Amino acid sequence: MSFEQMLLQRCDSKCELCSSDASLLVYEVAPVGDNSSIMVCGDCHDQINNNDTIDVSHWHCLNSSMWSEVPAVKVMAWRMLKQLSSEGWAQDLFEMLYLDDETLQWAEAGSSSDDDSAPTHDSNGTALQAGDSVILIKDLDVKGAGFTAKRGTAVRNISLTGNPDQIEGRVNGVRIVLLTKFLKKSN
């Protein structure tokens, strides 16, 4: 039995990320090692390799595939959820996903680092990191949530987004995106 046939048997001839059975390809999850291959459909393959073509709704499939017993599938689910972390649903799934230490190191080793992107700064030019706490310096209307985030409100354990002008955090129990020009780092 060939390697590709073994993978097809393991995944029941379906994409291991979205369960599609169309145009399956072998995908090597970097860094390549033993058991680092998964079967993905053409759509998943194209979106993994080209960030400009990401269809956010396509990746809701990670809700199921993140629970796979195959470490390489878990690694790809972790990486895609991290990449989509500006979406509330993806951030929630990312927080639920458990990887053992070895698998987590693998996931982090091949993912694009936050250090590669532009640094995020508050309104005073102070660098912000994931997990920091910030304070609102202006009352902000939160569209769609029906409340105003008041000046002086502390936002703890922030998440960075791919945009250096924005962070994510919880205000009044709602996860929202905040512009950094309206924040200052809490001491």
N, C-alpha and C positions, 0 to 999 in steps of 0.2 A: 504494500500500500504506500503510495507517495505521500509526502508531507502535506501537500494541498488536500489530498483526499482525507487525511487524518483530521485536518482542521474542519473540513466540510462535515465530516461525521460528528465531530465535537459540537458544532454549532447547528446541527440539523439543517444544513444548507440555507442558513439565514444570517444576515448581518448580526454580529455580536453586540452592536450598539443600538440599532434601531429595529431589528427583526425583519427588515426587508429581504426579499429573496431575489432582487434584481441585481444583475451584474456584480457578482461578488469578487473581491480581490483580496489577496494576502497583504496585510499591512504590518510592517515591522515597528513595534513600539520602542522608540529610542530610550536610553542606550540599548542597543541590540545585545541580547544574550540568549541563554537557554529559555525556551518557552516565552519568547517575547513577540510572537506573531499572533494576530487575530484576523478574522475574516470580517471585512467591512463592505458595504455596498458602495457603488460609485458616488452617490450623494454624500455619504459620510466622508469618503476618501477625499473628495474635492473640497469639502468644507474644512477638514482637518488641515489640509495642505495650503489653503488659500483663505486667510482670515477675512478677505473682502467679500467672500461669497456666503458668509454664515447666515443661515436662516434660523433665527432664534427658535421659532416654533418647532422646527424639525427636532431640536435637541431635548424636547420634553420626554423623549424616549429614554433618556438617562435615568428617569425615575425608576425604571425596571432594570436596566442593564447595570446600574451601579451596584446591584446586589449579586452580581455574577460571582461564581466560585473561581473564575479564571483571573489570576492576578493582573495579567496584561489588559483585560477588559476593565478592571477596576481602575487601573492607572489611567487609561484613556478617559474614563468617566470623570475621574478626579481632575484631569487636565482641562477637559471641556467645561466642566462646571466652574472651575477657577476662571477660565477665560470668559465665561458668561456671567460672572459674579455681579455684574451691574443689574442683572435681572433678579428681582426678588425671589422668584421660585427657584432659580439656580442657586442663589446664596443659601436658601433654606435646605436644599438637597445637599449642597457642599458641606454644610454644618452637620448633617446627619451621617454622611459617608464616613465609615470607619475603615482605615487601612492599618495593617500591622506595621511595625517600624520599618521592616525591610521593604515592603511595598511602597510605603510613604517616601522613603529615600529614593526609590526608583522613580516615582511620580515627580518628585521635586527635581531630580537630576536632569530630566529631559524637558521640563516645562520652561517656558520663557520666564525669566526672572523679572521682578518688579524693578530691579536695578537698571534694566535696559531701557526703561521708559523715563520720561521726564519726571523729575522729583515734584512732589506735591507740597505746596507751601500755604500757610494761612494768610490772613490779611496783612500781617506784620512781616511776612517773609520768613517765618519760622518753619523749618521742615517738619512735615507730618509723616508719621509711620502708621501702618496698620496696628490697631490696638490702642492708639492714643485717645485721649479725651480732649474735646474742644468745647468752646462756649460760643453761643450765638451772640453776635454783636448788633443784631437788628431783628425786629419782629418780622417774621416771614409767613406769608399766606401759603399753606400747603394745599395746592390744587388737588382736587379729587378726594381728599381726606376730610375736608370740611372743618379744619381748625387752623389756628394761627400759632406757630411756634414762637414763643415769646423770647425777647432779648434776655440774655443771662441764662437761658436753658443750657444745661450740660448735656453733651452727647458723648457717651462713653463707648469704648471699644469700637472705634470707627473702622471701616474697610476702605481701602483705596480702590479706585476704579482705573480704567485705562486712560482716563482723562485727568491731567494734573490740576484742572480747575474744579474738580468735583470729588466729593467723598460720599460714602454711604454711612448711615447710622440710624438708630432708632430714636424717634421722638414721639412721646405719648403712645408708646407701644407699636408704632407704625414705622416700618423701614422705608426711609426716603433718601433721595439724593440731594445733597446740599452743595451750594457753590462755596468754594473756599474763601472768596472775597467777603463773605458774611460770617466768618469764623475766626476765632483766635485759639491757639493752643492753650489748654489748661495746664497749670503748673502742678 
